[in-house]
């Protein structure tokens, strides 16, 4: 059954994701995306999540997503508009926001394990396709191959993130006993 908090979680993530993508070309992109991300994270922690239970998965999502995108940029799979070897701040904000879905909306994937890699695959296709269309980050040619590579990576990483989340959740429960 899909809980109301799952719907709210998805809505908050998608709102932040759209704001990050749509403002990426703005000269105020960093300020807008940072303010949006902090606001959504605070709302998430206050009404849906729990900082003690989620801090590790939020941090690992931010770091892992940012590292993968930076690595893809350095390999030429993603082409950033700047000469900076790191991804833009607004992209890192998206990964922080994605971390909010792991203990909530993506928990539905735990009941049907085959959904986890499929979810990572499909959402990364959508994400990188729109990234290529809306922002100043481009996919290298041929774009379909870059999309496929990123989708395969995230079809592997998404189950790993859910597994880490489950381990940390069990550790949290043991420490509270």
C-alpha positions in Angstrom: 0.0 0.0 0.0 1.3 3.4 -0.9 1.4 5.6 2.2 0.6 9.4 2.2 4.2 10.0 3.3 5.5 8.2 0.2 3.4 10.5 -2.0 4.6 13.5 -0.1 8.2 12.2 -0.3 8.0 11.8 -4.1 6.3 15.2 -4.5 9.1 16.9 -2.5 11.8 15.2 -4.4 10.3 15.9 -7.9 9.7 19.5 -6.9 13.4 19.9 -5.9 14.6 18.0 -9.0 12.5 20.2 -11.3 13.7 23.4 -9.7 17.4 22.3 -9.8 17.1 21.3 -13.5 15.0 24.3 -14.6 17.2 26.9 -12.9 20.5 25.3 -13.9 21.1 27.9 -16.6 20.3 30.9 -14.3 23.1 33.1 -13.0 21.5 32.5 -9.5 21.4 28.7 -10.0 23.6 27.9 -7.0 21.7 30.1 -4.6 18.3 28.9 -5.8 19.2 25.2 -5.8 20.9 25.4 -2.4 18.0 27.2 -0.8 15.5 24.8 -2.4 17.5 21.7 -1.3 17.9 22.9 2.3 14.2 23.8 2.5 13.1 20.4 1.2 15.6 18.6 3.4 14.3 20.5 6.5 10.7 19.7 5.5 11.6 16.1 4.9 13.4 15.7 8.3 10.6 17.5 10.2 7.6 15.8 8.7 8.6 12.5 7.0 12.1 11.4 7.9 14.3 11.3 10.9 17.9 12.8 11.0 19.3 10.0 13.2 17.9 7.3 10.9 18.8 9.0 7.6 21.9 11.0 8.0 24.2 8.3 6.6 22.0 7.5 3.6 21.6 11.2 2.8 25.3 11.7 2.9 26.2 8.6 0.9 23.6 9.5 -1.7 25.1 13.0 -2.1 28.7 11.7 -2.2 28.1 8.7 -4.4 25.8 10.5 -6.9 28.2 13.4 -7.1 31.2 11.2 -7.5 29.6 9.1 -10.2 28.5 12.2 -12.2 32.0 13.9 -11.7 33.7 10.7 -12.8 31.3 10.5 -15.8 32.3 14.1 -16.6 36.0 13.3 -16.4 35.5 10.3 -18.7 33.6 12.5 -21.2 30.3 10.7 -20.8 28.8 13.9 -19.4 30.1 17.2 -20.7 29.9 20.1 -18.2 29.9 23.6 -19.6 32.8 24.7 -17.4 36.4 23.5 -17.2 35.8 22.5 -13.6 36.4 18.8 -13.1 33.6 18.6 -10.6 29.9 18.6 -11.3 27.9 21.8 -10.8 26.4 22.5 -7.3 22.8 22.1 -8.6 23.6 18.5 -9.7 25.0 17.7 -6.3 21.8 19.1 -4.8 19.8 16.7 -6.8 21.7 13.8 -5.3 21.1 15.1 -1.8 17.4 15.2 -2.6 17.5 11.7 -4.1 18.8 10.5 -0.8 15.4 11.4 0.8 13.6 8.8 -1.3 15.7 5.8 -0.3 14.1 5.2 3.1 10.6 6.2 2.0 9.4 5.9 -1.6 12.0 3.4 -2.7 11.1 1.1 0.2 8.4 -0.3 -2.1 11.2 -1.9 -4.1 12.3 -4.0 -1.1 9.2 -6.2 -1.5 9.9 -6.8 -5.1 13.7 -6.9 -5.5 13.6 -6.9 -9.3 12.0 -3.4 -9.1 15.1 -1.8 -7.5 17.5 -2.1 -10.5 14.6 -1.3 -12.9 13.7 1.8 -10.9 17.4 2.9 -11.0 17.5 2.2 -14.7 14.3 4.0 -15.7 14.7 7.1 -13.5 18.3 7.6 -14.6 17.2 7.4 -18.2 14.6 10.2 -17.5 17.1 12.2 -15.4 20.0 12.2 -17.9 17.7 12.7 -20.9 16.2 15.8 -19.3 19.6 16.9 -18.1 20.8 16.8 -21.7 17.7 18.8 -22.9 17.2 21.4 -20.2 20.6 22.1 -18.6 24.0 23.1 -19.8 25.3 19.5 -19.2 25.4 17.4 -22.3 25.7 13.7 -23.0 28.6 12.8 -25.2 27.8 11.5 -28.7 26.2 9.2 -29.3 23.7 10.3 -26.6 21.9 7.0 -26.5 25.1 5.2 -25.5 25.8 7.7 -22.8 22.2 7.3 -21.5 22.6 3.6 -21.6 25.9 3.7 -19.7 24.5 5.9 -17.0 21.3 3.8 -16.7 23.3 0.6 -16.3 25.4 2.3 -13.6 22.3 3.4 -11.6 20.6 0.0 -12.1 23.6 -1.4 -10.1 24.0 1.5 -7.6 20.3 1.8 -6.6 20.1 -1.7 -5.1 23.5 -1.1 -3.3 22.1 2.1 -1.8 18.9 0.3 -0.6 21.1 -2.5 0.9 23.3 0.1 2.8 20.1 1.8 4.0 18.7 -1.5 5.3 22.0 -2.2 7.2 22.0 1.2 8.7 18.4 0.9 9.7 19.1 -2.3 11.5 22.0 -0.8 13.3 19.8 2.2 14.3 17.2 -0.3 15.7 19.9 -2.2 17.7 21.4 1.0 19.1 17.9 2.2 20.3 17.2 -1.1 22.2 
